[in-house]
Amino acid sequence: MTYHAKVIAGGKLVIPADLRRELGIEPGDSLTVDRDEAGHIVLKTRAQVVQEVQSTFRALRGPAVKGSIVDELLAERQEQARLEQQKMDDWLAGKR
């Protein structure tokens, strides 16, 4: 659906009530204002920006990992600590 907005004094943009309700925009909410490659003005809600950032980082993460990335990191660190301890034990055993 196409909506029409009006710019009033001070450069304020009045977003139609139907569109605000549809997008869950409440008085006092902040929107980001951007310009796309074609020069179009793009307004985004905080939720939309968060979703885009999460998608970007999810793509950088690589293939989907089962479970939590925190759990994966902890498991890797525990394995590293185990290997370091094994090296220390082997070194100490050689000193005796």
C-alpha positions as CSV (number, residue, x, y, z in Angstrom):
1,M,0.0,0.0,0.0
2,T,1.2,3.5,-0.7
3,Y,1.1,6.2,1.9
4,H,1.6,9.9,1.7
5,A,3.6,11.8,4.3
6,K,3.9,15.5,4.7
7,V,6.9,17.6,5.7
8,I,6.0,20.4,8.1
9,A,7.8,23.3,9.6
10,G,11.3,22.5,10.9
11,G,11.7,19.6,8.4
12,K,9.4,17.3,10.5
13,L,7.9,14.4,8.7
14,V,4.4,13.3,9.6
15,I,4.0,9.5,9.1
16,P,0.4,8.5,8.5
17,A,-1.3,6.9,11.5
18,D,-2.2,3.7,9.7
19,L,1.5,3.1,8.8
20,R,2.7,3.9,12.3
21,R,0.3,1.4,13.7
22,E,1.2,-1.2,11.1
23,L,4.9,-0.8,11.9
24,G,4.5,-0.4,15.7
25,I,6.0,3.1,15.7
26,E,5.1,4.9,18.9
27,P,5.6,8.5,19.9
28,G,9.2,9.1,20.9
29,D,10.5,6.1,18.9
30,S,13.7,6.8,16.9
31,L,14.0,6.0,13.2
32,T,17.1,5.9,11.2
33,V,17.2,7.9,8.0
34,D,19.3,6.7,5.2
35,R,19.7,7.1,1.4
36,D,20.0,4.0,-0.9
37,E,22.2,3.7,-4.0
38,A,19.4,5.2,-6.1
39,G,19.1,8.3,-3.8
40,H,15.8,7.2,-2.3
41,I,15.2,8.1,1.4
42,V,14.9,5.0,3.6
43,L,13.4,5.1,7.1
44,K,14.0,2.1,9.4
45,T,12.8,1.3,12.8
46,R,15.2,0.2,15.6
47,A,13.9,-3.4,15.2
48,Q,14.6,-3.3,11.5
49,V,18.2,-2.1,12.1
50,V,18.8,-4.7,14.8
51,Q,17.5,-7.4,12.4
52,E,19.8,-6.2,9.6
53,V,22.9,-6.1,11.9
54,Q,22.1,-9.6,13.3
55,S,21.7,-10.9,9.7
56,T,25.1,-9.4,8.7
57,F,26.9,-11.0,11.7
58,R,25.1,-14.3,11.2
59,A,26.4,-14.4,7.6
60,L,29.9,-13.6,8.8
61,R,29.7,-16.5,11.3
62,G,29.5,-19.1,8.5
63,P,27.5,-22.3,8.4
64,A,24.9,-22.7,11.1
65,V,26.3,-24.2,14.3
66,K,24.2,-26.4,16.5
67,G,23.8,-24.9,19.9
68,S,25.2,-21.7,21.3
69,I,28.3,-20.0,19.9
70,V,29.2,-19.3,23.5
71,D,29.1,-23.0,24.3
72,E,31.2,-23.7,21.2
73,L,33.8,-21.1,22.3
74,L,33.9,-22.5,25.8
75,A,34.4,-26.1,24.5
76,E,37.3,-24.9,22.3
77,R,38.9,-23.1,25.2
78,Q,38.6,-26.1,27.5
79,E,40.2,-28.3,24.9
80,Q,43.1,-25.8,24.5
81,A,43.5,-25.7,28.3
82,R,43.5,-29.5,28.4
83,L,46.2,-29.7,25.7
84,E,48.3,-27.0,27.6
85,Q,48.0,-29.0,30.8
86,Q,49.1,-32.2,29.0
87,K,52.2,-30.5,27.7
88,M,53.0,-29.2,31.1
89,D,52.5,-32.6,32.7
90,D,54.7,-34.2,30.0
91,W,57.4,-31.6,30.5
92,L,57.3,-32.1,34.3
93,A,57.5,-35.9,33.9
94,G,60.6,-35.5,31.8
95,K,62.2,-33.4,34.5
96,R,61.8,-36.1,37.2
